[in-house]
């Protein structure tokens, strides 16, 4: 052929020959030879792609909105005529996916809803169908699954789901029990078609005693739908990854960076260094923060990227972690281990003697940590108790870190971020997973040092991308609503403190309230109540500021191993500085709002799962002490009863309204109180109580309490009425509800 084909001829060929659509096939079909002609063909294909007429899949092309001749499909439920249809597993168009009817041939296996198949497609011109599909092979099904307690019966048994919202049991035939014993925790999958009545299941995994430590986090993982198995494609990509060489990166191996983490750290994604900056900045410091370069390994659109976006973050339990990335990356190639070269994104920041950041510079580099340290180990070394690992580092590495931290702490004090004091619980497990103790984690200066360095780096990342006018995900924390503030004010007044009205709320106002309560019996209560008044932080492409940190510009940059938001920020920095082709993709930018919503929801999902797991461990820990008495404080009031936080463990239990006293109690939602109709006894948030533990259910994490004393006094109406006999309700005209002002 002497001339190049027209764009219409190229499109016609691809439509008629979908299996011969690579650039090489097109050149052969139209007789295109010579480098100049091939370059022109490439240009025409790119223009068709830019115009939306073609889509490129690896090295082949297809018409926009069309499917390749061999496609992975998901089988749908039969329609009312009994015909079986399917939908493509991958469809990125805005329009609805094409309608695909499966044409079964003699000898094909029966297909059910949820099956995944590889099929050959033929375009058809039918009113209710766009493609006909012929089965190549079935790849396996994705049946509904359930986690529950097996109850043995005469002919098999039943599964009672542990999901709180599940109200239907599953029937297990005799040949589907898998040898499960009565009362065991099992995982099962649905078998057979859906019919009226109980769904039928077969047990695929026996997990043993539902109260055993092994089952606690597994229940939470299942209930909250946290993905805990990586697709084969993602694992294959991770396994194929290799260490990074210097190349065009900045060589930071001469900077003596160290990592400082908890003793049980599962990954090390941040390293720090500081030194004095006296020559041009008297009393100032140079602070380095280097972060694992996850973006090099998790590239846009890859299987690893899709899975990381779906997970949103790693989820941490006392006995295990559900990571965002496979261990090959999170535990090795992306972990900044001591003495090995690791790819990183780093920021060099200069702060003055008062802790104000005066400049920053980002770079993509190669680093080598000189030491992997623990918080307590670092703190001991600085306080004069170094060990063999820290002794050589005290003067040149650790003391400068603390010097820079002191300057940053002074700047923090002037800024006055919200200063909550809420000790984190630490559940100590035996090797078998049994709860040995529940304690509160010690908070050291070393913890605060790393936090301040990370906050500074996060601010620098946000400011850098704002300066360069690049899209990113901000970490947003809005101020409390007026309703939440009114509720906090009620708690403060009930505790004898004040939170002024009629002013623009600042974190300093809340800090003054917390300072009033510090050291009093209401210290913990006011901290918890203040936390509850705060809206949850979230991710957004719009910069709405961070109220809690009292910062105008804030983004997450420092933990890309365990947070997808940080990976997006890394990609934005890579694109902005031209550091490679693994920066933000067009999809990343177009779907930024959707990604923000997905990962914000994933964060809430993980928090709920972690909280539920802690509750279950606490219930298991206290199950041997049913009947014992505990002291605590009322932390919440509802129509159905009181929530009490126990002093010893920090566990929350419920005192049902039936266990409060003999009289009827009126609930006042404005003042968050319950008031006895006969004695006038008023129960509200913050009161000290003595309770008896009457029930501890490890499977659900529930604690049920009986109220014995209030503020060291017995109940004026005597012990609660006999269970099952409700208290007499006082007629409405006799109700008197005292409101707090």
ABEGO torsion letter per residue (X at the ends): XABBBBAAAAAAAAAABAABABAAAAAAAAGBBEAAAAAAAAAAAAAAAAAGABBBBEABBBBBGBBBABBBBBBBBBBAAGBBBBBBABBABABBBBBBBBBBBBGBBBBBBGBBBBBBBBBBBBAABABBBBBABBAEBBBBBBBBBBBBBABEEBBBBABAABABBBBBBAAAAGGBBBGBBBBBBBBEBBBBEBBBBBBABBAEBAABAAAAAAAAAAAAGBBABBBAAAAAAAAABBBBBAEABBBAAABBBBBBBBAABABBABBBBBBBAAAABBGBBBBBBBBBBAAAABBBGBAAAAAAAAAGBBBBBAABBBBABBAAAAABAABBBBGBBBBBBBBBBBBBAAGBBABBBBBBBBBBBABBBBAAAAAAAAAGBBBAAAAAAAAAAAAAAAAAAAAAAAAAAAAGBBBBBBBBBBBBBBAAGBBABBBBBBBBAAAAAAAAAAAAAAAAAAAAAAAAGBBBBBBBBBBBBAAAAAAAAAAAAAAGBBBBBGBBBBAAAAAAAAAAABGBAAAAAAAAAAAAABBBBBBBABBAEBAAAGBABBBBAABAAABAAAAAAAAAAAAAAGAEAABBBAAAAAAAAAAAAAAAAAAAAAAAAAAAAAAAAAAAAAAAABGBBBBBBBABBBAAEBBBBBAAAGBBBBBBAAAAEABBBBBBAAAGBBBBAAAGBBBBBGBBBBBBBABBBAAAGBBBBBBABBGGBBBAAEBBBBBGBBBBBBBAAABBBBBBX
